[in-house]
Amino acid sequence: MANIAPTLKQKAHELIDHLPDDATWEDVAEALAVIEDIEAGIADSDAGRVVDTATLRKHFGLPE
């Protein structure tokens, strides 16, 4: 059985269905922004555009 990725419309319906009944347009926009950021992060990871934690800490002068 093939794994069919949900369409944008299906994802939008799912998002709306999980928001509370008193959600505002701001709530919708914020939820969409979070999803967009997560998907961008996953795409970066899949493409190998990542930095390990030790390198990141060293770059910002943070203790390991």
N, C-alpha and C positions, 0 to 999 in steps of 0.2 A: 504494500500500500504506500503510495507516494505521500510525502509530507508537503502539503500545500500551505505556503505562507499566507497569513491573513492579509487582505487588502487594506489600504489606508482607511477606506470606509468602514470596514469591519473593526479595525482598531479604534476608530473614533467612536463607533457605537459602544464598544466595550468600555472605553474610557467614560463616556457619558453614563452608562449603566452603573458604574461603580462610584460615581459621585453622589453625595447626599442630595436629597430633593431640594434643599435650599441653596445649592451651589450657585455661585455668581459667575459671570463671564470671566472675571479675574481668576477664579478657581480653575476654570477650564483652561485659560491661557497658561497658568502656572503648571498645571498637570501636563499640558502639551510640551512646554519648555523642558520639563524634567525628562519626559520620554525622549525628546529630541536629543538632549545631552547624553542620556544613557546609550541610545543607539549610535551616536557619534563616537562615544568611548569604545563601544564594542567593535565598531568598524576600524577604529585606530588600532585596537588590540589585534584584530584579525589581520591587519595589514603590517603588523610588526612595528608600529609607531608607538613604542612604549619605552619607558625608562624604569629600571629596577629601583627599589626603595633606597638602597644604599647609595646609588649614584645621585638620586634626588636629594637625599639628606646632605650629602657632601656639597652639592651645588648650592644649597641654601645655608650651609654652615651649621647644620643641625647635628646633634649627637646621634650616633647609631645605636 
